[in-house]
């Protein structure tokens, strides 16, 4: 058994993860010309849970190396049905939509998938597709929220040019450049909460190594997902509140609300709640963590601070 509380898979963990973006697009909206996602009412920037889990999936596999327990189920270029059908074949089950399998056999097939794919162990998956309808779904122990920027963002649309054409006929017409565009956020500090249920984890087989690699992935995943479009994405804080048992010693919000990020710049005398200038760097914020009088048995681990 691990001596580090935040690595214990048998107890509940509530996490706060802070990251920022500089001159980049952390999550474009395909329904809006890839414009950075925003809350229409508040102007705050958004990054979907799906986008964050994609980065976690891609990086966690790299961190694990060749360990066969760290395959990725939802992976680009790989269909899901053949991977699900492999669980039947590995357990000697008939892959026939007319043949029924017992609940015990379905449990064996699900356990095989959980042991093989870390993203099923952590996030869960819908398995009842194609010929494997009897598998139902796995409810994952790790739930990732929607990341939201601390302050409103102002996305900028930049016109760009390329010195060649896509079509030869355009060059023959004498055209020499082609126009394009890209969206960026000048700066934004984002916050997201993650919740780990030990009760569900016992059913999927999460262990201490899974948690260790998860934390390493959150710290390193932006380094393995760089592109000119995304700009500079940087992890700025990872705080893990660990409960003494699987049920928990306090509601999650009473713990996660202890992590706050406030403007560091002087406030405008005319608008006391508004910073005098928009934030353009992490140094424009002060992150505070209230670790006094934590509920009995709860510990706080500051992995990135």
C-alpha positions as CSV (number, residue, x, y, z in Angstrom):
1,X,0.0,0.0,0.0
2,X,1.3,3.4,-0.9
3,X,2.3,5.9,1.8
4,X,1.5,8.9,-0.4
5,X,-2.2,9.8,0.1
6,X,-2.8,11.2,-3.3
7,X,-1.7,7.9,-4.9
8,X,-4.1,5.7,-2.9
9,X,-6.7,4.3,-5.4
10,X,-9.0,3.1,-2.6
11,X,-10.0,6.6,-1.4
12,X,-11.8,9.6,-3.0
13,X,-9.8,12.5,-4.5
14,X,-11.1,15.9,-5.7
15,X,-8.7,17.9,-7.8
16,X,-8.3,21.4,-9.2
17,X,-6.1,21.9,-12.3
18,X,-5.1,25.4,-13.5
19,X,-3.5,26.0,-16.9
20,X,-3.1,29.1,-19.1
21,X,-2.8,29.9,-22.8
22,X,-0.8,32.6,-24.4
23,X,-1.4,33.7,-28.1
24,X,-3.1,30.4,-29.0
25,X,-6.4,28.6,-29.3
26,X,-6.8,26.0,-26.5
27,X,-10.1,24.6,-28.0
28,X,-11.7,25.7,-31.2
29,X,-15.4,25.4,-31.9
30,X,-15.9,23.7,-35.3
31,X,-19.4,25.2,-35.5
32,X,-17.9,28.7,-35.3
33,X,-15.0,28.5,-37.8
34,X,-12.7,27.1,-35.1
35,X,-13.2,30.3,-32.9
36,X,-12.0,29.7,-29.3
37,X,-15.0,28.5,-27.3
38,X,-16.6,31.0,-25.0
39,X,-19.5,31.4,-22.7
40,X,-21.8,33.7,-24.7
41,X,-23.1,35.4,-21.6
42,X,-20.0,36.0,-19.6
43,X,-17.3,36.0,-22.3
44,X,-15.2,33.4,-20.3
45,X,-13.2,31.0,-22.3
46,X,-14.1,27.3,-22.3
47,X,-12.2,24.1,-23.0
48,X,-14.4,20.9,-23.2
49,X,-13.9,17.8,-21.1
50,X,-13.5,15.9,-24.4
51,X,-10.6,18.1,-25.5
52,X,-8.8,17.6,-22.1
53,X,-9.4,13.8,-22.1
54,X,-7.9,13.6,-25.6
55,X,-4.7,15.2,-24.4
56,X,-4.7,12.9,-21.3
57,X,-5.2,9.8,-23.5
58,X,-2.4,10.7,-25.9
59,X,0.1,11.6,-23.2
60,X,-0.7,8.9,-20.7
61,X,0.2,6.2,-23.3
62,X,3.6,7.9,-23.9
63,X,4.3,8.1,-20.1
64,X,3.5,4.4,-19.6
65,X,5.9,3.3,-22.4
66,X,5.5,-0.3,-23.5
67,X,3.4,-1.5,-20.5
68,X,0.5,-3.6,-22.0
69,X,-1.9,-2.3,-19.4
70,X,-1.8,1.2,-20.9
71,X,-3.4,0.8,-24.3
72,X,-5.8,3.5,-25.4
73,X,-9.2,2.4,-26.5
74,X,-10.4,5.7,-28.1
75,X,-7.5,6.3,-30.5
76,X,-7.3,8.0,-33.9
77,X,-7.2,5.5,-36.8
78,X,-8.6,2.6,-34.8
79,X,-12.2,1.4,-35.0
80,X,-13.9,0.5,-31.7
81,X,-15.9,-2.5,-32.7
82,X,-12.9,-4.8,-33.5
83,X,-11.4,-4.0,-30.1
84,X,-14.6,-4.8,-28.3
85,X,-15.0,-8.1,-30.3
86,X,-11.5,-9.0,-29.2
87,X,-12.7,-9.2,-25.6
88,X,-15.1,-12.0,-26.6
89,X,-12.4,-13.9,-28.5
90,X,-9.9,-13.6,-25.6
91,X,-12.5,-15.1,-23.2
92,X,-13.7,-17.8,-25.5
93,X,-17.2,-16.3,-26.1
94,X,-19.2,-16.7,-29.2
95,X,-19.3,-13.5,-31.2
96,X,-22.9,-13.9,-32.5
97,X,-25.6,-11.4,-32.1
98,X,-28.1,-14.3,-31.6
99,X,-26.0,-15.9,-28.9
100,X,-26.5,-14.7,-25.3
101,X,-23.7,-14.6,-22.7
102,X,-24.2,-14.8,-18.9
103,X,-23.7,-11.8,-16.6
104,X,-20.5,-13.5,-15.3
105,X,-19.2,-13.8,-18.9
106,X,-19.9,-10.2,-19.6
107,X,-18.1,-9.2,-16.4
108,X,-15.0,-11.2,-17.6
109,X,-15.1,-9.4,-21.0
110,X,-15.4,-6.0,-19.4
111,X,-12.6,-6.8,-17.0
112,X,-10.4,-7.8,-19.9
113,X,-11.0,-4.5,-21.6
114,X,-10.4,-2.5,-18.4
115,X,-7.1,-4.3,-17.8
116,X,-6.0,-3.6,-21.4
117,X,-7.1,0.0,-21.9
118,X,-6.3,2.7,-19.3
119,X,-8.8,5.2,-20.7
120,X,-11.6,2.7,-20.0
121,X,-10.3,2.1,-16.5
122,X,-10.3,5.9,-15.8
123,X,-13.0,7.4,-18.0
124,X,-15.3,4.5,-18.7
125,X,-16.8,3.7,-22.1
126,X,-20.0,2.6,-23.9
127,X,-19.4,-1.0,-24.9
128,X,-22.8,-2.1,-26.2
129,X,-22.2,-1.5,-29.9
130,X,-22.1,-3.8,-32.9
131,X,-22.0,-7.5,-31.8
132,X,-21.1,-6.8,-28.2
133,X,-24.4,-5.4,-27.0
134,X,-24.3,-7.6,-23.8
135,X,-21.3,-5.6,-22.5
136,X,-23.4,-2.5,-21.7
137,X,-21.1,0.3,-20.4
138,X,-18.4,0.9,-17.9
139,X,-18.8,4.0,-15.6
140,X,-15.4,5.5,-15.1
141,X,-14.1,6.7,-11.8
142,X,-12.5,9.9,-13.1
143,X,-14.9,12.6,-14.2
144,X,-13.4,15.7,-15.9
145,X,-15.3,19.0,-15.9
146,X,-15.4,21.8,-18.4
147,X,-12.4,24.2,-18.1
148,X,-13.4,27.8,-17.7
149,X,-11.2,30.9,-17.8
150,X,-11.0,33.0,-14.6
151,X,-11.7,36.2,-16.6
152,X,-13.4,36.9,-19.9
153,X,-11.3,36.4,-23.0
154,X,-11.3,38.4,-26.2
155,X,-10.5,36.0,-29.1
156,X,-8.6,37.6,-32.0
157,X,-9.0,36.6,-35.7
158,X,-5.7,37.0,-37.6
159,X,-5.6,37.1,-41.4
160,X,-2.6,35.2,-42.8
161,X,-1.2,34.6,-46.3
162,X,0.6,31.7,-48.0
163,X,3.1,32.2,-50.8
164,X,1.7,29.5,-53.0
165,X,-1.7,28.3,-54.2
166,X,-3.6,25.1,-53.7
167,X,-4.6,24.8,-57.3
168,X,-2.3,25.0,-60.3
169,X,-4.9,26.9,-62.4
170,X,-4.7,29.7,-59.8
171,X,-1.0,30.0,-60.3
172,X,-1.5,30.0,-64.1
173,X,-3.9,33.0,-63.6
174,X,-1.0,34.9,-62.0
175,X,-2.1,34.6,-58.4
176,X,0.8,34.5,-56.0
177,X,-0.7,34.3,-52.5
178,X,-3.6,32.6,-50.8
179,X,-5.4,34.0,-47.8
180,X,-6.2,32.2,-44.6
181,X,-6.9,32.9,-41.0
182,X,-6.3,31.7,-37.4
183,X,-7.9,32.5,-34.0
184,X,-5.9,33.1,-30.9
185,X,-6.6,34.1,-27.3
186,X,-4.0,36.7,-26.1
187,X,-4.0,35.3,-22.6
188,X,-6.3,33.2,-20.5
189,X,-6.0,31.4,-17.1
190,X,-8.3,28.4,-17.0
191,X,-9.5,26.2,-14.1
192,X,-11.0,22.7,-14.3
193,X,-12.1,20.3,-11.6
194,X,-11.6,16.5,-11.7
195,X,-13.3,14.0,-9.4
196,X,-12.1,10.5,-8.6
197,X,-14.5,7.9,-7.2
198,X,-12.8,5.0,-5.4
199,X,-16.1,3.1,-5.4
200,X,-16.1,3.0,-9.2
201,X,-12.4,2.5,-9.4
202,X,-12.6,-0.9,-7.5
203,X,-14.8,-2.1,-10.4
204,X,-12.4,-1.0,-13.2
205,X,-9.1,-2.0,-11.5
206,X,-7.4,1.4,-11.1
207,X,-4.1,1.2,-9.1
208,X,-1.6,3.6,-7.7
209,X,0.5,3.6,-10.9
210,X,-2.6,4.7,-12.8
211,X,-2.9,7.7,-10.5
212,X,0.8,8.5,-10.6
213,X,0.8,8.5,-14.4
214,X,-2.4,10.6,-14.5
215,X,-0.7,13.3,-12.4
216,X,2.5,13.2,-14.5
217,X,0.3,13.4,-17.6
218,X,-1.5,16.6,-16.4
219,X,1.8,18.2,-15.7
220,X,3.4,17.2,-19.1
221,X,0.6,16.8,-21.6
222,X,0.9,20.3,-23.1
223,X,4.6,19.6,-24.0
224,X,3.5,16.7,-26.1
225,X,0.6,18.5,-27.9
226,X,2.3,21.7,-29.1
227,X,1.3,23.3,-32.4
228,X,1.4,26.8,-33.8
229,X,-2.4,27.0,-33.5
230,X,-2.5,26.2,-29.8
231,X,0.2,28.8,-28.9
232,X,1.7,28.3,-25.4
233,X,-0.3,26.1,-23.0
234,X,1.2,25.8,-19.5
235,X,0.1,23.9,-16.4
236,X,0.0,26.4,-13.5
237,X,-1.5,24.4,-10.6
238,X,-2.6,20.9,-9.6
239,X,-4.1,20.5,-6.1
240,X,-5.4,17.1,-4.9
241,X,-7.7,16.9,-1.9
242,X,-7.6,13.3,-0.6
243,X,-10.3,11.9,1.6
244,X,-9.8,9.3,4.3
245,X,-12.0,6.8,2.7
246,X,-14.0,6.0,-0.5
247,X,-17.2,7.8,0.7
248,X,-15.5,11.1,1.6
249,X,-15.3,13.4,4.5
250,X,-16.8,16.6,2.9
251,X,-18.7,17.7,-0.2
252,X,-16.3,18.3,-3.1
253,X,-17.2,22.0,-3.5
254,X,-16.2,22.8,0.1
255,X,-12.7,21.7,-0.9
256,X,-12.2,22.8,-4.5
257,X,-13.5,26.3,-3.6
258,X,-10.4,26.7,-1.4
259,X,-8.4,27.2,-4.5
260,X,-8.8,30.8,-5.9
261,X,-7.1,32.9,-8.5
262,X,-7.5,36.7,-8.2
263,X,-6.0,39.7,-10.1
264,X,-2.6,40.8,-8.8
265,X,-2.8,44.2,-10.5
266,X,-4.3,47.2,-8.7
267,X,-8.0,47.6,-9.1
268,X,-9.6,50.5,-11.0
269,X,-11.0,53.2,-8.6
270,X,-14.0,53.6,-10.8
271,X,-14.8,49.9,-11.0
272,X,-13.5,48.3,-7.8
273,X,-14.1,44.8,-9.0
274,X,-12.5,45.3,-12.4
275,X,-8.7,45.0,-13.0
276,X,-7.0,48.2,-14.3
277,X,-5.7,46.2,-17.3
278,X,-6.6,42.9,-18.9
279,X,-4.4,40.0,-17.7
280,X,-1.6,39.1,-20.1
281,X,0.6,36.7,-18.0
282,X,0.3,34.3,-15.1
283,X,2.0,36.9,-12.9
284,X,-1.1,39.0,-13.3
285,X,-2.8,36.6,-10.9
286,X,-2.3,35.5,-7.3
287,X,-3.3,31.9,-6.7
288,X,-4.3,31.2,-3.1
289,X,-5.0,27.9,-1.4
290,X,-6.7,27.8,1.9
291,X,-5.4,24.7,3.6
292,X,-6.4,25.7,7.2
293,X,-9.0,23.7,9.1
294,X,-9.4,21.0,6.5
295,X,-12.2,18.5,7.3
296,X,-11.0,15.7,9.6
297,X,-9.0,13.2,7.6
298,X,-8.7,15.3,4.4
299,X,-5.2,16.0,3.1
300,X,-4.0,18.4,0.4
301,X,-1.2,17.6,-2.0
302,X,0.2,20.5,-4.1
303,X,1.7,18.7,-7.1
304,X,2.0,21.9,-9.2
305,X,2.1,25.2,-7.3
